[in-house]
Amino acid sequence: MKILKPFWIVSVLLIIITMFLANNSSTSGDEAVQVKIGKNILSYYQTFGADTTALLPDGIDQLQFYGSSFDTFCQFFIQTFDITDTYRFRHTLNGLIGGLIFLFIGLFGRLLKNETVGIIAMILAFFSPHILGQSFNNSKDIPFALGYIMSLYFMSKWFLNPEDVNRKTVVFLILSIALTISIRIGGMILYCYLSLFLLLAVYRHSKNNTFKIYKNNVTIYLSVCILSYFLGLLLWPYGIVSPLKNPFIALAGFEKVDVGINQLFQGIYSDSMSLPFYYLPKLILITTPILIIIGVLIFFYFQIFNILWRKKIIHHLLIFSIFFPLLYIIYKDSNVYGGWRQVLFVYPPILVLSALGIDSVRELLINKLPSFKWLFWIVFFISLNHPIRHIIKNHPYEYIYFNEVFGGVKNAYGNYELDYYYHSTKEATTWLKKYIADQHKTDKDTTLTASNFNGYSYYMKDEKGVKTNYSRFYERNGIDWEYYICINTHIHPYQLKNNFWPPVGTIHTITVDGKPICAIIKRLSRDDFMGTQLLKESKFKEAILYFNNYLKKDSTNCSVLASLAECYINLLQADSSLYYANAALKTHNSYPGALDMLGRVYIINGDIDNAIKTFNNIIRESRNYFIAYYFLSAIYYNKKDYKKALENAELCMSYTREFKLIYNVVGKIKEAQGLYKEAEQYYNMAK
């Protein structure tokens, strides 16, 4: 029976195991938004277009640009069958999609050579921790990757025999491209591949009846393009209401994403729009198991000049499908962040090439040493020892992986983002719920919790007497909480490398290979909160008392130290402000709040050059820290450099329209330039 063949046994097992592993995973950083998109789209169709939420942006988020067919289907099943544990259901289906990716990677290997290559490819895929971990809860990039590899697979079946195209191949190609487009409009890149490589395939195969072959393939080509395009838009309201306009608006919108997100890369904390061009290639290299990289190198070494033309075109297609998107992203200087999950779709073709390379070595050795047939598999799995151990030891945090040549997670800590997709949320909340239950058995008061990831509230929703809140880690002093869950992302490398994180008050950590990816913190005192409230009310002397009381319990809180510096600068005590600003910088060497106070002290002391340098240092890491632009604008105005003054003022206003002091500076600049009417307008805006 076909199902009992080793290839199918392996594929079915991997699908089942992936679904099982996904069943226990946490929410991801994007999942709440994806659920919202799915609900909006489903509501649009349920109300026959009356509910137009799916056609509109959600604040600054252009949610209407996403098709998200996977999320829509999930929401349909959840509503239809009244599923209560929505995320567990979603993750199980997500695991199924991940398992299907492994299957099509295997089918591709089998198509190009034999079932052994297919099995090797599937095993490589499953023991690739990054894509395995993303398969648990990534409802955008994983379905997109499935559509991508499926499309390449069915294209390849067509290209191998353009003289007699199988009808099933055409139907499945249409569905595959439609799936890809229905997730993200960038799937239209597949039409470029189809156009280029179909032309090459037909040209190579056409000997006699050239016109007939071209005619048949052009007819099929047009049918595939038209049908897949409109099928792909069916579950995307924004796309289908104006199919010849809106998809291209969305495509242009994705290429111009200008919202910078701070990222930790190569030990440097910087805005995602300032990341080096090799950000994606390097991350792929250091998070891919070494055996897979070696397999790709072997493929190029042994096969690229020694493969039959009939299948060489497919190798070219795979190579093109890997490098073209990456090079295009680099060329367009696209804003990428959060690891390389946004280009996960290039990874399945990499695995196919790697499997071909590894199988070439297997065949070479078996031809010389027939007894090596079984020994190969032993060596093969030993070579995968590092990722296998990581998967077994660190589930469900498989995606937090760095290969052994790079130095693993231990070398990545403090140099690269670890749990940037918030996978530790579920375990953290599970632990905290038990801790609260044990510690507050007789309490009737409400327990206040907070986190730097709002998604944790899902796991707290059924807890009576527990309130949830959200705050960035460095702004946590400003809200009231008793317990704070902090995921290891957007934490400055200086604090990670110098043991200032996890912070004082940590009662539990979740680790990967001994490195903390999440900390649960118990508040030592509410004095930091009280001081922050008084600071907001400009009660500086009272705030100082509370902050000093807090520092008796935790002298390393950079936010509290910077707040003290702010209190003293407002009391015109520059020396005291300088002392606390420097104290804050000893615990976080580029904390914006501390640098801000340091810059102001420099201005008071007349050290303008150092003030400029300090405010520019803030902007280098925190591009949206608008107050830095305000002071730079004021400094350049006083230096009568009106061009730079206006440039910084415009940058300040681009981040906020509520900061009225900047309008007064712009008014002065315009007045100095003789533009009195414009100056008057800005003076009025400053009132």
Buried (B, 14 or more C-beta within 10 A) or exposed (E): EEEEEEBBEBBEEBBEBBBEBBBBBBBBBBBBBBBBBBBBBBBBBEEEEEBBBBBEEEEEEBBBBBBBBBBBBBBBEBBEEEBEEBBEBBBBBBBBBBBBBBBBBBBBBBBBBEBBBBBBBBBBBBBBBBBBBBBBBBBBBBBBBBBBBBBBBBBBBBBBEBBEBEEEBBEBBBBBBBBBBBBBBBBBBBBEBBEBBBEBBBEBBBEEEEEEBBEBBEEBBEEBBEBBBBBBBBBBBBBBBEBEEBBBBBBEBBBEBEEBBBBBBEEBBBBBBBBEEEBBBBBBBBBBBBBBBBBBEBBEEBBEEEBEEEBBBBBBBBBBBBEBBBEEBBEEEBBBBBBBBBBBBBBBBBBBBBBBBBBBBBBEBBEEEEEBEEEBBEEBEEBBEBBBEBBEEBBBBBBBBBBBEBEBBEBBBBBBBBBBBBBBBBBBBEBBBEBBEEBBEEEEEEBBBBBBBBBBBBBBEEBEEBBBBBBEBBEBBBBBBBBBBBBBBBBBBBBBEBEBBBBEBBBBBBBBBEBBBBBBBBBBBBBBBBBBBBBEEEBBEBBBBBBEBBBEBBEBBBBBBBBBBBBBBBEEBBEBBBBBBBBBBBBBBBBBBBBBBBBBBBBBEEBBEBBBEBBEBBBBBBBBBBBBBBBBBBBBBEEEEBEBBBBBBEBBBEEBEEBEEBBBBBBBBBBEEEBEEBBEBBBEBBE
